[in-house]
Amino acid sequence: MKRTFIRITIAIFLYYLLFVYPPLRLLDLYSIEWQSTLVLLSVMVLPALLRAAHEIKANSFTRLLSAVSFTWLGVCFQLFLLIAAHDLINAIFTIPVNISAPVITIIICALAVGGFINAQLIKVRNIMIEASEAVAGLTAIHISDAHIGSRSPGLLSRIVKKTNAANPDYVWITGDLIDFANISKQQLSALAELKAPVFYVIGNHERYVDLDDIDQRLRDLGIVVLRNESINHGPFQIIGIDDAERKTMVSEQLAHIAVSNEHYPVLLYHRPDGLEAAADKGIRLMLCGHTHNGQLIPFNFIVRKIFPRIQGLFRIGDTTLYVSPGVGTWGPVLRVGSRSEIALITFRALSGSE
């Protein structure tokens, strides 16, 4: 009981410090009176209530409320960094509030508007992978972390349009496609419009909700769901491994999967762990996501400590890993210091090959 009380107290303190104190402190800089129970309760409780509304009854309206709530908290966190820097500098050099208050306001508004717009933009990143003649010239779109549920099915429709416009031979999805329970087949119906064969592995957020139902809905839409198994399709052997918290998951599962010498082996796994195990087994290409490249500065520095291969291309011997920053967002609909993307992978003949 005592330990639980301490944890709750710490959580409340951090919530106040990071998400409540910053806007109230900014009001102080403007000498605006906020010391009322109504204002304080609104700032502290309203975001949680808006999120809870989506948990209780998920629909397009409550999803909007939840997105507004999380985005507000994301902006408050960015504001906390600005306020902390201001107060630290002000403790040494006095800054006139008629300068500091509008400067902070302009910066946080720019971060909020710019981050929101940036979160809507989907970049198609071109990735060239040197490979054998068997797969040279083929292309694949890699999609990760769409987070449909937190994000609307409209985002999925835009992803599908971007993907079809690239005219890939394959579509490979590495998890966190869905992050909320009871996302219906109709809400996912845009996936059926993909023109290339689609292969999918689960992420951590699918595990947190109705995984079995998600599995069935996707199969009903013609998606090939790979659960610790492989499939040969054309010149590729496509291996899919379920997401897991433990870092040994890739090595554990690859021990039970025979890697084909007659195909080009591609491993789909949600989080960027297990590259060494993949290289040892002769995997040629490994695709992951999960990190969002931090999504919001300074989380990229924190995430990099957990996942040093946070974004981009990495190689061990003949094995290449590509880590996507993801195409959607989780929590705040903001991206500051990161981009939303899908990757267009083009296989080209090895240098010097005929």
Protein Blocks (a to p, Z undefined) as FASTA:
>chain_A
ZZmmmmmmmmmmmmmmmmmmmmmmmmmmnopafbbfklmmmmmmmmmmmmmmmmmmgcfk
lmmmmmmmmmmmmmmmmmmmmmmmmmmmmmmmccdfklmmmmmmmmmmmmmmmmmmmmmp
ccdddddddddfklgoiacdddehklpojacfklmmmmmmmmmmnopabdcdeejkbace
hiafklmmmmmmpmbdcdddddfklmmmmmklmmmmmmmnopacdehiaddehjbccddd
dddfblklmmmmmmmpccdfkbccddddfbaghklmmmmnopabdcdehkonoopacklm
mmmmmmmplgccddehjbccdddebjbdehjaddehiacddddddddddehiZZ
